[in-house]
């Protein structure tokens, strides 16, 4: 290779003096490495003179600037060593490419989580309390910045961007077809995060599943079902389904239909209705004046009693405990009054 040959020739030309020059070069780099942080700090301070030392060191361009200063010192050192032109050309090319990448990194860091701009956006009404959307926007901006940087780097290496763009135009059709569902889920995830039909920790029923939301991502939502298993549901399925958020309700409704035997004693039925009504009215967990126990229908083979009440207990586990207490009381009261169920099932339905 010409570069290797040129380098060997350069060493031979320099002779023993090369070791002293290399030693000086390394010593300068060591000293420069010690002070480059201070120089980077001073440069940013000129533009951000009101910022504290901690804020300056957290600036998006602070670390890229430190790396740039070191690369600049190395490049200048290569020029001072009067290395062969072929090596200098490669060094210059690498210096330009790394500079492009560092600039892109600086702009990408401007809106990364934890940056000052990111924190300011978090406090705005549009993004307040919705970090997921802001994180998504930050990632999109970061991708755009690095894609632009990649095109600039390719152009620097002499690639024909028109050919690349034309190729992407053809390939994008294949990519679009292959990633259609992914794209749908990503946009659906953004809609979920913006509309907030549910949050992490909410108990929901959606797409035929019911459980507690454990995580919301842009592509999918993870729900822990009642049996303890975890299911990951694509977000586009969620947005295409009806969503019931039990955490969003202000009260729950208990509704039960009891079918008693047709030959039941009428006085026993009256006592059952009276005692159950009194017990429900006295229960502090049942909303006042919402309980009702009524004989609603008489059939040839059954006497139908309808029971319903509202409760302000919205937590599903606590509601199940209340429903269990009521159901057990109904069973005890039926036994006490010597009333028997007919062949028809007793139905208990949960409603909002």
HUCORGI-V948488 format. One record per residue. N is the residue number from 1. RES is the residue in one small letter. PHI is phi in degrees with one decimal (NA if undefined). PSI is psi in whole degrees, -180 to 180 (999 if undefined). BURIAL is 1 if it has 24 or more other ideal C-beta (glycine too) atoms within 12 Angstrom, else 0. Layout:
n=N res=RES phi=PHI psi=PSI burial=BURIAL
n=N res=RES phi=PHI psi=PSI burial=BURIAL
This chain:
n=1 res=x phi=NA psi=145 burial=0
n=2 res=x phi=-63.6 psi=-36 burial=0
n=3 res=x phi=-65.2 psi=-45 burial=0
n=4 res=x phi=-63.1 psi=-44 burial=0
n=5 res=x phi=-61.8 psi=-45 burial=0
n=6 res=x phi=-62.6 psi=-38 burial=0
n=7 res=x phi=-67.7 psi=-42 burial=1
n=8 res=x phi=-63.5 psi=-43 burial=0
n=9 res=x phi=-61.6 psi=-40 burial=0
n=10 res=x phi=-63.7 psi=-42 burial=1
n=11 res=x phi=-62.6 psi=-44 burial=0
n=12 res=x phi=-65.0 psi=-36 burial=0
n=13 res=x phi=-68.7 psi=-41 burial=0
n=14 res=x phi=-69.2 psi=-35 burial=0
n=15 res=x phi=70.2 psi=-146 burial=0
n=16 res=x phi=-70.4 psi=-20 burial=0
n=17 res=x phi=-66.6 psi=-18 burial=0
n=18 res=x phi=-61.5 psi=-35 burial=0
n=19 res=x phi=-66.5 psi=-38 burial=0
n=20 res=x phi=-66.8 psi=-42 burial=0
n=21 res=x phi=-64.7 psi=-42 burial=0
n=22 res=x phi=-65.4 psi=-38 burial=0
n=23 res=x phi=-64.2 psi=-44 burial=0
n=24 res=x phi=-63.5 psi=-42 burial=0
n=25 res=x phi=-59.3 psi=-46 burial=1
n=26 res=x phi=-65.7 psi=-40 burial=0
n=27 res=x phi=-63.0 psi=-42 burial=0
n=28 res=x phi=-64.0 psi=-41 burial=0
n=29 res=x phi=-63.0 psi=-41 burial=1
n=30 res=x phi=-62.9 psi=-46 burial=0
n=31 res=x phi=-64.3 psi=-43 burial=0
n=32 res=x phi=-62.7 psi=-38 burial=1
n=33 res=x phi=-62.4 psi=-33 burial=0
n=34 res=x phi=-73.9 psi=-29 burial=0
n=35 res=x phi=-106.9 psi=-7 burial=0
n=36 res=x phi=-64.1 psi=-31 burial=1
n=37 res=x phi=-64.1 psi=-41 burial=0
n=38 res=x phi=-66.0 psi=-40 burial=0
n=39 res=x phi=-66.3 psi=-44 burial=0
n=40 res=x phi=-61.2 psi=-40 burial=1
n=41 res=x phi=-60.7 psi=-45 burial=1
n=42 res=x phi=-65.1 psi=-40 burial=0
n=43 res=x phi=-63.4 psi=-47 burial=0
n=44 res=x phi=-68.1 psi=-34 burial=1
n=45 res=x phi=-62.0 psi=-32 burial=0
n=46 res=x phi=-61.2 psi=-40 burial=0
n=47 res=x phi=-90.7 psi=-23 burial=0
n=48 res=x phi=-125.9 psi=57 burial=0
n=49 res=x phi=-67.7 psi=-20 burial=0
n=50 res=x phi=-83.3 psi=-15 burial=0
n=51 res=x phi=-73.9 psi=149 burial=0
n=52 res=x phi=-79.1 psi=170 burial=0
n=53 res=x phi=-60.1 psi=-39 burial=0
n=54 res=x phi=-66.1 psi=-40 burial=0
n=55 res=x phi=-67.4 psi=-37 burial=0
n=56 res=x phi=-65.4 psi=-42 burial=1
n=57 res=x phi=-69.9 psi=-19 burial=0
n=58 res=x phi=-93.8 psi=0 burial=1
n=59 res=x phi=-60.8 psi=145 burial=1
n=60 res=x phi=-60.0 psi=-28 burial=1
n=61 res=x phi=-101.3 psi=1 burial=1
n=62 res=x phi=-64.2 psi=-54 burial=1
n=63 res=x phi=-68.1 psi=-44 burial=1
n=64 res=x phi=-57.8 psi=-36 burial=1
n=65 res=x phi=-67.8 psi=-38 burial=1
n=66 res=x phi=-62.3 psi=-43 burial=1
n=67 res=x phi=-66.2 psi=-41 burial=1
n=68 res=x phi=-61.1 psi=-41 burial=1
n=69 res=x phi=-62.7 psi=-40 burial=1
n=70 res=x phi=-67.5 psi=-44 burial=1
n=71 res=x phi=-63.3 psi=-37 burial=1
n=72 res=x phi=-62.3 psi=-42 burial=1
n=73 res=x phi=-63.5 psi=-41 burial=1
n=74 res=x phi=-64.4 psi=-43 burial=1
n=75 res=x phi=-66.0 psi=-44 burial=1
n=76 res=x phi=-62.2 psi=-39 burial=0
n=77 res=x phi=-61.5 psi=-40 burial=1
n=78 res=x phi=-62.8 psi=-39 burial=1
n=79 res=x phi=-65.9 psi=-41 burial=0
n=80 res=x phi=-67.5 psi=-32 burial=0
n=81 res=x phi=-74.0 psi=-8 burial=1
n=82 res=x phi=54.0 psi=49 burial=0
n=83 res=x phi=-66.6 psi=164 burial=1
n=84 res=x phi=-56.1 psi=149 burial=1
n=85 res=x phi=-59.1 psi=-35 burial=0
n=86 res=x phi=-62.8 psi=-39 burial=0
n=87 res=x phi=-72.1 psi=-39 burial=1
n=88 res=x phi=-62.8 psi=-40 burial=1
n=89 res=x phi=-62.9 psi=-43 burial=0
n=90 res=x phi=-65.5 psi=-42 burial=0
n=91 res=x phi=-62.2 psi=-40 burial=1
n=92 res=x phi=-65.5 psi=-42 burial=0
n=93 res=x phi=-62.5 psi=-46 burial=0
n=94 res=x phi=-64.4 psi=-37 burial=0
n=95 res=x phi=-63.3 psi=-43 burial=1
n=96 res=x phi=-66.0 psi=-43 burial=1
n=97 res=x phi=-64.5 psi=-47 burial=0
n=98 res=x phi=-65.1 psi=-33 burial=1
n=99 res=x phi=-65.1 psi=-42 burial=1
n=100 res=x phi=-60.1 psi=-45 burial=1
n=101 res=x phi=-64.4 psi=-41 burial=1
n=102 res=x phi=-65.9 psi=-40 burial=1
n=103 res=x phi=-64.0 psi=-44 burial=1
n=104 res=x phi=-61.0 psi=-42 burial=1
n=105 res=x phi=-61.5 psi=-39 burial=1
n=106 res=x phi=-63.2 psi=-47 burial=1
n=107 res=x phi=-67.0 psi=-36 burial=1
n=108 res=x phi=-66.1 psi=-33 burial=1
n=109 res=x phi=-77.4 psi=-14 burial=1
n=110 res=x phi=-59.2 psi=-36 burial=1
n=111 res=x phi=-116.9 psi=21 burial=1
n=112 res=x phi=-73.8 psi=156 burial=1
n=113 res=x phi=-54.9 psi=129 burial=0
n=114 res=x phi=101.5 psi=-17 burial=0
n=115 res=x phi=-73.3 psi=163 burial=1
n=116 res=x phi=-64.1 psi=-41 burial=1
n=117 res=x phi=-65.4 psi=-41 burial=1
n=118 res=x phi=-60.4 psi=-45 burial=1
n=119 res=x phi=-66.1 psi=-36 burial=0
n=120 res=x phi=-68.1 psi=-41 burial=0
n=121 res=x phi=-64.6 psi=-34 burial=1
n=122 res=x phi=-61.1 psi=-28 burial=1
n=123 res=x phi=-86.7 psi=-10 burial=0
n=124 res=x phi=-73.5 psi=158 burial=0
n=125 res=x phi=-62.3 psi=-34 burial=0
n=126 res=x phi=-67.3 psi=-37 burial=0
n=127 res=x phi=-111.6 psi=-2 burial=1
n=128 res=x phi=-60.4 psi=126 burial=0
n=129 res=x phi=74.4 psi=12 burial=0
n=130 res=x phi=-134.6 psi=66 burial=1
n=131 res=x phi=-62.8 psi=-30 burial=0
n=132 res=x phi=-61.7 psi=-42 burial=1
n=133 res=x phi=-65.3 psi=-44 burial=1
n=134 res=x phi=-63.2 psi=-39 burial=1
n=135 res=x phi=-62.6 psi=-40 burial=1
n=136 res=x phi=-63.9 psi=-46 burial=1
n=137 res=x phi=-60.7 psi=-42 burial=1
n=138 res=x phi=-61.6 psi=-41 burial=1
n=139 res=x phi=-66.9 psi=-40 burial=0
n=140 res=x phi=-62.6 psi=-46 burial=0
n=141 res=x phi=-61.1 psi=-42 burial=1
n=142 res=x phi=-61.3 psi=-43 burial=1
n=143 res=x phi=-62.9 psi=-44 burial=0
n=144 res=x phi=-61.2 psi=-44 burial=0
n=145 res=x phi=-60.3 psi=-46 burial=1
n=146 res=x phi=-72.1 psi=-31 burial=0
n=147 res=x phi=-65.4 psi=-44 burial=0
n=148 res=x phi=-60.5 psi=-44 burial=0
n=149 res=x phi=-61.5 psi=-39 burial=1
n=150 res=x phi=-63.5 psi=-41 burial=0
n=151 res=x phi=-64.5 psi=-40 burial=0
n=152 res=x phi=-64.1 psi=-41 burial=0
n=153 res=x phi=-64.4 psi=-43 burial=1
n=154 res=x phi=-61.4 psi=-40 burial=0
n=155 res=x phi=-64.3 psi=-36 burial=0
n=156 res=x phi=-64.3 psi=-33 burial=0
n=157 res=x phi=-87.7 psi=6 burial=0
n=158 res=x phi=90.3 psi=12 burial=0
n=159 res=x phi=-76.3 psi=147 burial=0
n=160 res=x phi=-82.0 psi=107 burial=0
n=161 res=x phi=-66.9 psi=-31 burial=0
n=162 res=x phi=-61.7 psi=-41 burial=0
n=163 res=x phi=-67.0 psi=-39 burial=0
n=164 res=x phi=-65.4 psi=-44 burial=0
n=165 res=x phi=-64.4 psi=-41 burial=0
n=166 res=x phi=-63.0 psi=-40 burial=0
n=167 res=x phi=-63.9 psi=-39 burial=0
n=168 res=x phi=-66.1 psi=-35 burial=0
n=169 res=x phi=-60.9 psi=-40 burial=0
n=170 res=x phi=-74.4 psi=-43 burial=0
n=171 res=x phi=-70.4 psi=-25 burial=0
n=172 res=x phi=-65.3 psi=-28 burial=0
n=173 res=x phi=-64.0 psi=-45 burial=0
n=174 res=x phi=-64.3 psi=-44 burial=0
n=175 res=x phi=-63.2 psi=-42 burial=0
n=176 res=x phi=-62.7 psi=-41 burial=0
n=177 res=x phi=-67.4 psi=-39 burial=0
n=178 res=x phi=-73.0 psi=-29 burial=0
n=179 res=x phi=-110.6 psi=21 burial=0
n=180 res=x phi=-59.7 psi=-48 burial=0
n=181 res=x phi=-65.5 psi=-38 burial=0
n=182 res=x phi=-63.1 psi=-44 burial=0
n=183 res=x phi=-62.8 psi=-42 burial=0
n=184 res=x phi=-59.9 psi=-42 burial=0
n=185 res=x phi=-68.5 psi=-37 burial=1
n=186 res=x phi=-63.9 psi=-48 burial=1
n=187 res=x phi=-66.4 psi=-38 burial=0
n=188 res=x phi=-63.8 psi=-39 burial=1
n=189 res=x phi=-62.2 psi=-41 burial=1
n=190 res=x phi=-62.9 psi=-40 burial=1
n=191 res=x phi=-64.5 psi=-41 burial=1
n=192 res=x phi=-63.0 psi=-43 burial=1
n=193 res=x phi=-68.9 psi=-31 burial=1
n=194 res=x phi=-81.4 psi=-45 burial=0
n=195 res=x phi=-78.4 psi=-26 burial=0
n=196 res=x phi=54.5 psi=55 burial=0
n=197 res=x phi=-68.5 psi=-20 burial=1
n=198 res=x phi=-157.3 psi=161 burial=1
n=199 res=x phi=-126.2 psi=169 burial=0
n=200 res=x phi=-61.2 psi=131 burial=0
n=201 res=x phi=101.0 psi=-14 burial=0
n=202 res=x phi=-75.6 psi=149 burial=1
n=203 res=x phi=-97.9 psi=118 burial=1
n=204 res=x phi=-128.8 psi=162 burial=1
n=205 res=x phi=-124.7 psi=122 burial=1
n=206 res=x phi=-157.2 psi=144 burial=1
n=207 res=x phi=51.2 psi=34 burial=1
n=208 res=x phi=84.6 psi=5 burial=0
n=209 res=x phi=-121.1 psi=157 burial=1
n=210 res=x phi=-141.9 psi=127 burial=1
n=211 res=x phi=175.4 psi=-168 burial=1
n=212 res=x phi=-98.4 psi=132 burial=1
n=213 res=x phi=-72.1 psi=124 burial=1
n=214 res=x phi=-104.2 psi=-29 burial=1
n=215 res=x phi=-158.9 psi=143 burial=1
n=216 res=x phi=-123.1 psi=116 burial=1
n=217 res=x phi=-116.5 psi=174 burial=1
n=218 res=x phi=-72.3 psi=-27 burial=1
n=219 res=x phi=-95.0 psi=-33 burial=1
n=220 res=x phi=-152.4 psi=168 burial=1
n=221 res=x phi=-124.7 psi=133 burial=1
n=222 res=x phi=-100.1 psi=128 burial=1
n=223 res=x phi=-125.5 psi=131 burial=1
n=224 res=x phi=-92.0 psi=118 burial=1
n=225 res=x phi=-78.1 psi=172 burial=0
n=226 res=x phi=-63.3 psi=-30 burial=0
n=227 res=x phi=-82.0 psi=4 burial=0
n=228 res=x phi=94.4 psi=-13 burial=0
n=229 res=x phi=-75.8 psi=159 burial=0
n=230 res=x phi=-116.6 psi=131 burial=0
n=231 res=x phi=-119.6 psi=140 burial=1
n=232 res=x phi=-105.1 psi=116 burial=1
n=233 res=x phi=-106.3 psi=124 burial=1
n=234 res=x phi=-56.9 psi=138 burial=1
n=235 res=x phi=-64.2 psi=-30 burial=1
n=236 res=x phi=-67.9 psi=-28 burial=1
n=237 res=x phi=-70.5 psi=-35 burial=1
n=238 res=x phi=-67.4 psi=-46 burial=1
n=239 res=x phi=-70.2 psi=-19 burial=1
n=240 res=x phi=-89.8 psi=-3 burial=0
n=241 res=x phi=-113.7 psi=162 burial=0
n=242 res=x phi=-75.4 psi=134 burial=0
n=243 res=x phi=-110.9 psi=125 burial=1
n=244 res=x phi=-108.9 psi=116 burial=1
n=245 res=x phi=-106.1 psi=104 burial=1
n=246 res=x phi=-68.8 psi=-22 burial=1
n=247 res=x phi=-74.2 psi=-17 burial=1
n=248 res=x phi=-86.6 psi=-6 burial=0
n=249 res=x phi=-85.0 psi=154 burial=1
n=250 res=x phi=-96.2 psi=-18 burial=0
n=251 res=x phi=-157.5 psi=161 burial=1
n=252 res=x phi=-115.7 psi=154 burial=1
n=253 res=x phi=-118.4 psi=127 burial=1
n=254 res=x phi=-97.1 psi=132 burial=1
n=255 res=x phi=-139.9 psi=129 burial=1
n=256 res=x phi=-137.9 psi=143 burial=1
n=257 res=x phi=-120.9 psi=119 burial=1
n=258 res=x phi=-108.7 psi=129 burial=1
n=259 res=x phi=-103.9 psi=110 burial=1
n=260 res=x phi=-93.2 psi=156 burial=1
n=261 res=x phi=-58.8 psi=141 burial=1
n=262 res=x phi=-64.6 psi=-25 burial=0
n=263 res=x phi=-95.9 psi=21 burial=0
n=264 res=x phi=-66.4 psi=148 burial=1
n=265 res=x phi=-69.1 psi=128 burial=0
n=266 res=x phi=-63.9 psi=-37 burial=0
n=267 res=x phi=-66.5 psi=-38 burial=0
n=268 res=x phi=-63.9 psi=-38 burial=1
n=269 res=x phi=-65.6 psi=-41 burial=1
n=270 res=x phi=-61.7 psi=-44 burial=0
n=271 res=x phi=-63.2 psi=-41 burial=0
n=272 res=x phi=-61.0 psi=-47 burial=1
n=273 res=x phi=-63.6 psi=-43 burial=1
n=274 res=x phi=-64.6 psi=-48 burial=0
n=275 res=x phi=-65.8 psi=-39 burial=0
n=276 res=x phi=-68.1 psi=-40 burial=1
n=277 res=x phi=-62.1 psi=-44 burial=1
n=278 res=x phi=-64.0 psi=-41 burial=0
n=279 res=x phi=-66.0 psi=-41 burial=1
n=280 res=x phi=-67.9 psi=-41 burial=1
n=281 res=x phi=-63.6 psi=-31 burial=0
n=282 res=x phi=-84.2 psi=-13 burial=0
n=283 res=x phi=-75.4 psi=121 burial=1
n=284 res=x phi=-69.7 psi=-18 burial=0
n=285 res=x phi=-85.7 psi=-7 burial=1
n=286 res=x phi=-100.8 psi=132 burial=1
n=287 res=x phi=-61.1 psi=137 burial=1
n=288 res=x phi=-59.6 psi=136 burial=0
n=289 res=x phi=64.4 psi=16 burial=0
n=290 res=x phi=-101.5 psi=-16 burial=0
n=291 res=x phi=-80.8 psi=141 burial=1
n=292 res=x phi=-149.7 psi=130 burial=1
n=293 res=x phi=-124.6 psi=118 burial=1
n=294 res=x phi=-140.4 psi=146 burial=0
n=295 res=x phi=-83.3 psi=108 burial=1
n=296 res=x phi=-103.4 psi=-17 burial=0
n=297 res=x phi=-158.1 psi=143 burial=0
n=298 res=x phi=-119.7 psi=121 burial=0
n=299 res=x phi=-115.3 psi=170 burial=0
n=300 res=x phi=-64.3 psi=-31 burial=0
n=301 res=x phi=-117.3 psi=7 burial=0
n=302 res=x phi=-162.9 psi=154 burial=1
n=303 res=x phi=-113.9 psi=122 burial=1
n=304 res=x phi=-98.2 psi=126 burial=1
n=305 res=x phi=-116.7 psi=129 burial=1
n=306 res=x phi=-107.2 psi=133 burial=1
n=307 res=x phi=-125.7 psi=133 burial=1
n=308 res=x phi=-153.5 psi=154 burial=1
n=309 res=x phi=-161.6 psi=163 burial=1
n=310 res=x phi=-109.9 psi=148 burial=1
n=311 res=x phi=-135.8 psi=146 burial=1
n=312 res=x phi=-86.2 psi=4 burial=0
n=313 res=x phi=-75.6 psi=111 burial=1
n=314 res=x phi=-101.8 psi=-22 burial=1
n=315 res=x phi=-63.2 psi=126 burial=0
n=316 res=x phi=-63.1 psi=-42 burial=1
n=317 res=x phi=-63.6 psi=-44 burial=0
n=318 res=x phi=-66.4 psi=-36 burial=0
n=319 res=x phi=-64.9 psi=-41 burial=1
n=320 res=x phi=-61.0 psi=-37 burial=0
n=321 res=x phi=-65.0 psi=-42 burial=0
n=322 res=x phi=-65.3 psi=-44 burial=1
n=323 res=x phi=-61.7 psi=-38 burial=1
n=324 res=x phi=-64.2 psi=-43 burial=0
n=325 res=x phi=-61.4 psi=-42 burial=0
n=326 res=x phi=-66.0 psi=-45 burial=1
n=327 res=x phi=-62.9 psi=-42 burial=0
n=328 res=x phi=-64.2 psi=-39 burial=0
n=329 res=x phi=-64.1 psi=-40 burial=1
n=330 res=x phi=-62.0 psi=-43 burial=1
n=331 res=x phi=-64.3 psi=-42 burial=0
n=332 res=x phi=-64.6 psi=-40 burial=0
n=333 res=x phi=-68.5 psi=-38 burial=1
n=334 res=x phi=-63.4 psi=-41 burial=1
n=335 res=x phi=-66.3 psi=-41 burial=0
n=336 res=x phi=-63.3 psi=-39 burial=0
n=337 res=x phi=-88.8 psi=2 burial=1
n=338 res=x phi=57.2 psi=43 burial=0
n=339 res=x phi=-104.1 psi=144 burial=1
n=340 res=x phi=-122.5 psi=145 burial=1
n=341 res=x phi=-75.2 psi=149 burial=1
n=342 res=x phi=-81.5 psi=-176 burial=1
n=343 res=x phi=-68.3 psi=-22 burial=0
n=344 res=x phi=-66.8 psi=146 burial=0
n=345 res=x phi=-74.6 psi=150 burial=0
n=346 res=x phi=-85.5 psi=124 burial=1
n=347 res=x phi=-105.6 psi=133 burial=0
n=348 res=x phi=-121.1 psi=121 burial=0
n=349 res=x phi=-122.9 psi=135 burial=0
n=350 res=x phi=-95.9 psi=128 burial=1
n=351 res=x phi=-131.4 psi=164 burial=0
n=352 res=x phi=-69.2 psi=999 burial=0
